[in-house]
Amino acid sequence: MVDQVSQTGLKDLNMLRFKSVLDAGGSLAKSCRYIVAIRPPTALKTFPRDLHYLCEAADLPGRGFAVSQIRYYGPSQIVPNNTEYQPLNLTFICRADSQERRFFDDWLEFINPTTSFNFEYPNNYYSEIEVYQYQERGGQSGRGVPQISYHWRLNKAWPTLVNDQAVNWSDNEYLKLTVSFAYKYWDRPNLKEPT
């Protein structure tokens, strides 16, 4: 039966069928169709307006398992023992007034002030970060507001590293800032199953 199905699938392998498979899923997902929204801790007084517009690059969050090798009888096997979430890296375009750098430096300072080096209680510096992936065309007719195709919510997120920024006199590029975030877990709120 499996052999028959695979042979039938191979006979139908052509460009029209390929296009129809893509169209059935809303065409191809584009890496430039996303937005990141950060909900900072309430204790932070400054928050750059429109920060979501300045996020130039992001990693869609990953998930995997830590594993153990066990053996009951016969060959050993690998089994999962813990869920692991990959760090989130966000790269921001910087404006001349350094709002973006100031905001993330303030967040790190709030977590661990240089006046005492005593760490703040985690619930006070946790944040929520939402990442939205959009379809290329909006609405049913291809016009209007872009439709969200996938949505991640990163819970208990906080910056672990504000990366260094290289500057030099021979470069005329705009400044970028990459920030790494840790979080406890991500979920997919309001994710509708495909029909």
Backbone as CSV, one residue per row, in Angstrom:
resi,resn,N_x,N_y,N_z,CA_x,CA_y,CA_z,C_x,C_y,C_z
1,MET,0.835,-1.203,0.000,0.000,0.000,0.000,0.869,1.252,0.000
2,VAL,1.873,1.312,0.881,2.762,2.479,0.950,3.491,2.666,-0.364
3,ASP,3.947,1.557,-0.953,4.672,1.612,-2.214,3.789,2.171,-3.317
4,GLN,2.508,1.768,-3.311,1.568,2.247,-4.317,1.333,3.747,-4.159
5,VAL,1.173,4.222,-2.932,0.965,5.655,-2.671,2.175,6.465,-3.115
6,SER,3.393,5.976,-2.786,4.589,6.716,-3.157,4.763,6.759,-4.671
7,GLN,4.409,5.678,-5.381,4.506,5.674,-6.838,3.505,6.649,-7.452
8,THR,2.283,6.703,-6.887,1.278,7.646,-7.375,1.751,9.068,-7.158
9,GLY,2.330,9.349,-5.987,2.846,10.690,-5.698,3.946,11.090,-6.655
10,LEU,4.804,10.166,-7.034,5.896,10.468,-7.959,5.374,10.767,-9.354
11,LYS,4.298,10.107,-9.779,3.741,10.370,-11.102,3.152,11.772,-11.179
12,ASP,2.602,12.266,-10.055,1.979,13.593,-10.031,2.983,14.718,-9.793
13,LEU,4.264,14.380,-9.732,5.284,15.379,-9.418,5.558,16.246,-10.644
14,ASN,4.958,17.448,-10.662,5.178,18.400,-11.753,4.993,19.814,-11.214
15,MET,5.300,20.815,-12.020,5.285,22.204,-11.546,3.881,22.699,-11.206
16,LEU,2.868,22.274,-11.958,1.505,22.706,-11.653,1.045,22.154,-10.306
17,ARG,1.370,20.888,-10.057,1.021,20.284,-8.761,1.788,20.975,-7.634
18,PHE,3.062,21.286,-7.869,3.880,21.991,-6.880,3.271,23.349,-6.539
19,LYS,2.862,24.095,-7.568,2.232,25.403,-7.359,0.923,25.257,-6.599
20,SER,0.146,24.227,-6.920,-1.113,24.040,-6.223,-0.899,23.686,-4.752
21,VAL,0.176,22.908,-4.463,0.512,22.581,-3.076,0.885,23.853,-2.321
22,LEU,1.687,24.727,-2.947,2.064,25.994,-2.311,0.850,26.879,-2.088
23,ASP,-0.010,27.019,-3.113,-1.189,27.876,-3.003,-2.161,27.385,-1.935
24,ALA,-2.226,26.064,-1.747,-3.121,25.505,-0.727,-2.696,25.942,0.674
25,GLY,-1.412,26.238,0.850,-0.911,26.690,2.143,-0.693,28.197,2.201
26,GLY,-1.242,28.953,1.246,-1.091,30.411,1.260,0.194,30.887,0.615
27,SER,0.761,30.105,-0.292,2.023,30.421,-0.970,3.197,30.237,-0.013
28,LEU,4.343,30.829,-0.345,5.546,30.663,0.476,5.579,31.665,1.621
29,ALA,6.099,31.257,2.759,6.291,32.172,3.890,7.544,32.991,3.619
30,LYS,7.442,34.302,3.764,8.570,35.189,3.516,9.225,35.573,4.839
31,SER,10.541,35.547,4.858,11.273,35.850,6.095,11.168,37.325,6.488
32,CYS,10.712,38.181,5.583,10.606,39.615,5.905,9.223,39.992,6.418
33,ARG,8.345,39.049,6.606,6.977,39.335,7.058,6.827,38.958,8.528
34,TYR,7.289,39.820,9.409,7.208,39.533,10.835,7.200,40.860,11.598
35,ILE,6.840,40.778,12.843,6.955,41.929,13.744,7.175,41.381,15.152
36,VAL,7.931,42.111,15.954,8.231,41.723,17.328,7.710,42.811,18.260
37,ALA,6.937,42.417,19.249,6.406,43.360,20.234,6.937,42.989,21.613
38,ILE,7.588,43.952,22.276,8.130,43.743,23.618,7.259,44.491,24.610
39,ARG,6.813,43.779,25.644,6.078,44.423,26.731,7.022,44.472,27.928
40,PRO,7.689,45.618,28.123,8.731,45.688,29.143,8.159,45.674,30.550
41,PRO,9.015,45.430,31.534,8.561,45.498,32.926,8.043,46.901,33.253
42,THR,7.048,46.972,34.109,6.461,48.275,34.447,7.447,49.165,35.193
43,ALA,8.445,48.590,35.832,9.422,49.383,36.586,10.302,50.236,35.677
44,LEU,10.439,49.873,34.414,11.261,50.676,33.499,10.475,51.901,33.065
45,LYS,11.035,53.062,33.320,10.332,54.319,33.045,10.381,54.696,31.574
46,THR,11.484,54.397,30.905,11.619,54.782,29.507,11.417,53.565,28.613
47,PHE,10.654,53.769,27.568,10.454,52.712,26.574,10.352,53.394,25.221
48,PRO,11.260,53.079,24.300,11.235,53.759,23.005,9.924,53.492,22.264
49,ARG,9.268,54.548,21.880,8.062,54.385,21.075,8.432,53.730,19.753
50,ASP,7.547,52.943,19.259,7.715,52.314,17.943,8.922,51.392,17.862
51,LEU,9.307,50.774,18.966,10.450,49.864,18.962,10.221,48.689,18.008
52,HIS,8.966,48.276,17.860,8.666,47.143,16.978,9.005,47.443,15.516
53,TYR,8.982,48.727,15.124,9.365,49.077,13.755,10.870,48.967,13.543
54,LEU,11.638,49.050,14.596,13.093,49.114,14.491,13.764,47.750,14.609
55,CYS,12.990,46.707,14.837,13.573,45.363,14.936,13.844,44.868,13.518
56,GLU,15.112,44.945,13.124,15.505,44.629,11.752,15.622,43.123,11.502
57,ALA,15.995,42.372,12.512,16.170,40.930,12.348,15.807,40.217,13.644
58,ALA,15.256,39.030,13.500,14.856,38.237,14.661,15.018,36.762,14.324
59,ASP,15.191,35.953,15.362,15.173,34.502,15.211,13.810,34.023,15.681
60,LEU,13.099,33.310,14.831,11.863,32.709,15.309,12.252,31.663,16.348
61,PRO,11.564,31.645,17.494,12.041,30.837,18.623,12.045,29.339,18.340
62,GLY,13.085,28.683,18.850,13.230,27.240,18.683,12.909,26.492,19.967
63,ARG,12.764,25.201,19.834,12.482,24.344,20.990,13.052,22.963,20.706
64,GLY,13.591,22.331,21.730,14.134,20.983,21.569,14.109,20.261,22.899
65,PHE,14.849,19.153,22.965,14.863,18.341,24.178,16.286,18.028,24.597
66,ALA,16.519,18.068,25.899,17.716,17.457,26.463,17.395,15.969,26.573
67,VAL,18.389,15.135,26.315,18.115,13.697,26.265,19.054,12.917,27.179
68,SER,18.611,11.729,27.539,19.430,10.773,28.291,19.465,9.472,27.520
69,GLN,20.571,8.784,27.631,20.678,7.478,26.989,20.404,6.413,28.046
70,ILE,19.431,5.552,27.759,19.075,4.509,28.720,19.127,3.147,28.025
71,ARG,19.219,2.105,28.841,19.214,0.748,28.306,18.458,-0.140,29.280
72,TYR,17.355,-0.704,28.806,16.606,-1.672,29.599,17.018,-3.087,29.214
73,TYR,16.916,-3.357,27.942,17.289,-4.665,27.422,17.582,-4.475,25.939
74,GLY,18.654,-5.026,25.470,19.019,-4.840,24.071,19.752,-3.517,23.883
75,PRO,19.680,-2.943,22.672,20.401,-1.699,22.407,19.882,-0.555,23.282
76,SER,20.763,0.346,23.625,20.331,1.521,24.397,19.544,2.448,23.479
77,GLN,18.773,3.327,24.099,17.989,4.282,23.331,18.020,5.646,24.010
78,ILE,17.684,6.640,23.261,17.686,8.008,23.778,16.253,8.414,24.082
79,VAL,16.047,9.010,25.272,14.719,9.488,25.664,14.832,10.941,26.142
80,PRO,13.770,11.742,25.945,13.822,13.132,26.400,13.706,13.211,27.918
81,ASN,14.411,14.194,28.519,14.293,14.379,29.966,13.970,15.821,30.358
82,ASN,14.062,16.747,29.400,13.745,18.145,29.706,13.531,18.901,28.401
83,THR,12.628,19.876,28.426,12.422,20.743,27.270,13.415,21.895,27.339
84,GLU,14.017,22.228,26.192,14.965,23.332,26.122,14.499,24.332,25.073
85,TYR,14.591,25.616,25.420,14.218,26.693,24.508,15.472,27.458,24.110
86,GLN,15.595,27.731,22.825,16.754,28.450,22.308,16.656,29.933,22.660
87,PRO,17.782,30.612,22.884,17.742,32.052,23.154,17.164,32.802,21.952
88,LEU,16.584,33.939,22.219,16.044,34.805,21.174,17.024,35.953,20.947
89,ASN,17.437,36.147,19.703,18.308,37.268,19.352,17.533,38.244,18.487
90,LEU,17.511,39.506,18.904,16.833,40.565,18.159,17.857,41.626,17.779
91,THR,17.805,42.081,16.544,18.702,43.141,16.080,17.866,44.367,15.756
92,PHE,18.262,45.489,16.344,17.523,46.737,16.192,18.336,47.763,15.413
93,ILE,17.633,48.564,14.615,18.227,49.727,13.969,18.277,50.828,15.025
94,CYS,19.408,51.518,15.117,19.570,52.558,16.139,19.345,53.947,15.560
95,ARG,18.630,54.776,16.303,18.432,56.171,15.922,19.501,57.029,16.580
96,ALA,19.631,58.248,16.106,20.715,59.125,16.541,20.647,59.468,18.027
97,ASP,19.447,59.461,18.624,19.340,59.818,20.049,19.598,58.635,20.974
98,SER,19.949,57.477,20.439,20.330,56.275,21.208,19.240,55.763,22.145
99,GLN,17.987,56.005,21.808,16.896,55.516,22.659,16.962,54.005,22.860
100,GLU,17.265,53.293,21.791,17.254,51.832,21.843,18.344,51.318,22.782
101,ARG,19.539,51.822,22.620,20.653,51.396,23.480,20.379,51.771,24.935
102,ARG,19.886,52.972,25.137,19.593,53.443,26.495,18.559,52.541,27.164
103,PHE,17.514,52.151,26.416,16.457,51.311,26.976,17.004,49.968,27.451
104,PHE,17.783,49.295,26.612,18.293,47.975,26.998,19.381,48.070,28.067
105,ASP,20.198,49.130,28.035,21.167,49.344,29.113,20.450,49.585,30.444
106,ASP,19.341,50.344,30.404,18.552,50.590,31.619,17.940,49.296,32.150
107,TRP,17.514,48.435,31.251,16.919,47.158,31.659,17.966,46.302,32.372
108,LEU,19.171,46.223,31.805,20.244,45.476,32.474,20.603,46.110,33.816
109,GLU,20.625,47.426,33.854,20.934,48.129,35.109,19.869,47.858,36.163
110,PHE,18.614,47.734,35.726,17.543,47.415,36.661,17.707,45.992,37.210
111,ILE,18.097,45.060,36.355,18.291,43.670,36.787,19.430,43.560,37.796
112,ASN,20.521,44.282,37.535,21.695,44.214,38.400,22.358,45.594,38.466
113,PRO,21.895,46.461,39.398,22.418,47.827,39.462,23.912,47.868,39.798
114,THR,24.634,48.726,39.096,26.078,48.838,39.337,26.390,49.557,40.648
115,THR,25.366,50.116,41.289,25.600,50.750,42.597,25.737,49.719,43.708
116,SER,25.117,48.536,43.545,25.172,47.521,44.598,25.528,46.125,44.073
117,PHE,25.265,45.887,42.805,25.415,44.558,42.182,24.539,43.493,42.842
118,ASN,23.452,43.935,43.486,22.454,43.011,44.017,21.390,42.790,42.943
119,PHE,21.106,41.533,42.623,20.140,41.241,41.579,18.719,41.531,42.028
120,GLU,17.937,42.076,41.144,16.529,42.358,41.377,15.754,41.034,41.384
121,TYR,14.632,41.027,42.056,13.769,39.847,42.081,13.249,39.592,40.661
122,PRO,13.357,38.358,40.147,13.034,38.090,38.735,11.656,38.563,38.276
123,ASN,10.622,38.375,39.079,9.289,38.799,38.632,9.216,40.286,38.332
124,ASN,10.144,41.064,38.871,10.156,42.506,38.613,10.803,42.871,37.285
125,TYR,11.648,42.002,36.715,12.281,42.343,35.434,11.840,41.466,34.274
126,TYR,10.971,40.491,34.547,10.463,39.664,33.458,9.599,40.493,32.511
127,SER,9.552,40.038,31.279,8.783,40.699,30.243,8.031,39.651,29.443
128,GLU,7.218,40.113,28.545,6.566,39.232,27.582,6.929,39.754,26.202
129,ILE,7.364,38.858,25.332,7.716,39.231,23.966,6.836,38.414,23.032
130,GLU,6.253,39.089,22.061,5.424,38.396,21.082,6.030,38.560,19.699
131,VAL,6.074,37.469,18.969,6.597,37.463,17.611,5.472,37.002,16.701
132,TYR,5.193,37.815,15.682,4.131,37.500,14.737,4.727,37.275,13.355
133,GLN,4.312,36.211,12.707,4.667,35.977,11.310,3.418,36.265,10.487
134,TYR,3.589,37.050,9.410,2.459,37.465,8.587,2.475,36.781,7.225
135,GLN,1.279,36.619,6.675,1.176,36.160,5.297,1.511,37.319,4.372
136,GLU,1.904,37.002,3.164,2.287,38.060,2.225,1.098,38.902,1.810
137,ARG,-0.040,38.273,1.615,-1.230,39.003,1.192,-2.203,39.107,2.344
138,GLY,-2.864,40.262,2.465,-3.828,40.457,3.539,-5.238,40.119,3.112
139,GLY,-6.010,39.605,4.043,-7.423,39.328,3.793,-7.639,38.233,2.766
140,GLN,-8.895,37.912,2.526,-9.248,36.859,1.576,-8.947,37.279,0.140
141,SER,-9.140,38.560,-0.188,-8.975,39.022,-1.564,-7.550,39.462,-1.870
142,GLY,-6.656,39.395,-0.891,-5.290,39.846,-1.127,-5.099,41.317,-0.822
143,ARG,-6.139,41.965,-0.300,-6.031,43.380,0.065,-6.325,43.543,1.541
144,GLY,-5.893,44.666,2.086,-6.225,44.958,3.474,-5.112,44.608,4.437
145,VAL,-5.506,44.386,5.674,-4.563,44.133,6.759,-3.942,42.747,6.588
146,PRO,-2.607,42.651,6.710,-1.972,41.333,6.592,-2.485,40.377,7.663
147,GLN,-2.638,39.135,7.288,-3.122,38.108,8.195,-1.955,37.481,8.957
148,ILE,-2.160,37.249,10.249,-1.146,36.574,11.058,-1.217,35.083,10.739
149,SER,-0.094,34.503,10.357,-0.087,33.072,10.074,0.469,32.269,11.248
150,TYR,1.291,32.905,12.098,1.838,32.212,13.265,2.144,33.249,14.330
151,HIS,2.019,32.829,15.589,2.166,33.768,16.707,2.829,33.040,17.871
152,TRP,3.978,33.573,18.305,4.677,33.034,19.475,4.609,34.062,20.595
153,ARG,4.416,33.603,21.825,4.507,34.462,23.002,5.580,33.882,23.907
154,LEU,6.636,34.673,24.166,7.738,34.247,25.019,7.468,34.754,26.426
155,ASN,7.320,33.840,27.362,6.941,34.174,28.734,8.164,34.260,29.638
156,LYS,8.112,35.233,30.556,9.195,35.475,31.514,10.520,35.738,30.785
157,ALA,10.455,36.624,29.808,11.631,36.964,29.003,12.401,38.114,29.642
158,TRP,13.715,38.099,29.419,14.566,39.168,29.933,15.876,39.174,29.148
159,PRO,16.508,40.339,29.005,17.746,40.403,28.219,18.926,39.828,28.999
160,THR,19.664,38.947,28.355,20.854,38.381,28.987,22.132,39.053,28.499
161,LEU,22.060,39.679,27.323,23.260,40.286,26.759,22.887,41.403,25.791
162,VAL,23.449,42.580,26.030,23.421,43.649,25.037,24.782,43.582,24.362
163,ASN,24.784,43.133,23.115,26.042,42.901,22.408,26.791,44.198,22.147
164,ASP,28.088,44.072,21.985,28.894,45.241,21.667,28.543,45.732,20.270
165,GLN,28.783,47.014,20.037,28.514,47.629,18.745,29.831,48.135,18.167
166,ALA,30.188,47.619,17.015,31.443,48.038,16.371,31.217,49.350,15.634
167,VAL,32.115,50.306,15.846,32.084,51.585,15.129,33.476,51.863,14.574
168,ASN,33.534,52.534,13.429,34.831,52.951,12.895,34.641,54.119,11.926
169,TRP,35.701,54.895,11.736,35.641,56.111,10.940,35.436,55.838,9.452
170,SER,35.799,54.672,8.980,35.705,54.403,7.542,34.356,53.821,7.124
171,ASP,33.446,53.658,8.053,32.153,53.040,7.768,31.051,54.081,7.866
172,ASN,30.138,54.086,6.892,29.037,55.040,6.901,27.687,54.335,7.047
173,GLU,27.698,53.106,7.541,26.470,52.344,7.731,25.759,52.806,9.008
174,TYR,24.459,52.515,9.072,23.737,52.859,10.297,24.076,51.837,11.381
175,LEU,23.986,52.290,12.612,24.349,51.468,13.759,23.235,50.474,14.073
176,LYS,23.631,49.258,14.426,22.683,48.208,14.809,23.009,47.730,16.212
177,LEU,21.996,47.216,16.885,22.162,46.706,18.245,21.506,45.330,18.327
178,THR,22.286,44.318,18.717,21.741,42.972,18.888,21.634,42.662,20.375
179,VAL,20.459,42.210,20.769,20.182,41.885,22.173,19.741,40.425,22.239
180,SER,20.309,39.676,23.186,19.934,38.276,23.399,18.999,38.183,24.600
181,PHE,17.973,37.376,24.455,16.973,37.208,25.509,16.874,35.746,25.929
182,ALA,16.691,35.539,27.221,16.317,34.234,27.761,14.834,34.324,28.118
183,TYR,14.186,33.195,28.227,12.778,33.149,28.615,12.496,31.756,29.151
184,LYS,11.416,31.634,29.896,11.120,30.321,30.491,10.562,29.354,29.445
185,TYR,9.573,29.807,28.680,8.971,28.962,27.650,8.199,29.851,26.683
186,TRP,7.885,29.307,25.528,6.986,30.011,24.622,5.736,29.175,24.381
187,ASP,4.658,29.893,24.083,3.421,29.221,23.715,2.865,29.898,22.462
188,ARG,1.751,29.397,21.985,1.153,29.896,20.746,-0.289,30.304,21.047
189,PRO,-0.496,31.508,21.541,-1.859,31.920,21.898,-2.744,32.078,20.667
190,ASN,-3.968,31.668,20.809,-4.985,31.860,19.759,-4.576,31.278,18.413
191,LEU,-3.758,30.249,18.418,-3.355,29.637,17.162,-4.482,28.748,16.649
192,LYS,-4.995,29.086,15.470,-6.074,28.295,14.881,-5.454,27.177,14.061
193,GLU,-6.046,26.021,14.162,-5.584,24.877,13.371,-5.963,25.100,11.914
194,PRO,-5.052,24.721,10.990,-5.409,24.877,9.577,-6.607,24.015,9.218
195,THR,-7.428,24.535,8.300,-8.631,23.798,7.893,-8.402,23.065,6.595
